[in-house]
């Protein structure tokens, strides 16, 4: 049995009937985006439980083996020529366990959004599009689709039509825009409904992006409250 990842939990109101599981980037932790919840205008949505898990601390090759919170190891700056398949799949199991825990607590998969930034974005796309139950949506911020060459064979029909919000900074030096655009193009080619947003920023979050995230959450969570 997968041990549940440690996490921060914030509920917008009692008895939530929707959930957002939000994965941080390399070297950060669940606190990174927890402070964003009060800034999101989710009026019109049912009560939402936000879950911000902490990745385990592991040595990261690209950073000289320095131990830091990471969902998987990074071997090189280009991110994709050599990938940590074992680490990605292990974290995917841990993230899936969080989704399943919300389902066990009474929130159906189609009321759950999986979100992530940078490495967390990679995990959200990897895990969400392989998950066997239909999710409400996926938010992919400043990241990319890992293990893209295996994606066509491993994606599930359950999430073939799940709305995907993709956002990227036009000046991102960490995950270069072309990396995100290539992932977008692959997903679109395979028929996934992608909303693409570009913002004038580096590897960060833009104020307009925060507003657009709130709009997306309303789109996928404000209906079907029953």
Secondary structure, DSSP 4 states (H G I P E B T S, - for coil): -PPPPPEEEEESSSS-SEEEEEE--TT--THHHHTTGGGS--TTSPPEEEEEEPPPEEEEGGGTTEEEE-SS-B-STTSSSSB-HHHHHHHHHHHHHHHHHHHHTT--GGGEEEEEETHHHHHHHHHHTT-SS--SEEEEES---SSHHHHHHH--GGGTT-EEEEEEETT-SSS-HHHHHHHHHHHHHTT--EEEEEES-SSS--HHHHHHHHHHHHHHHSS---
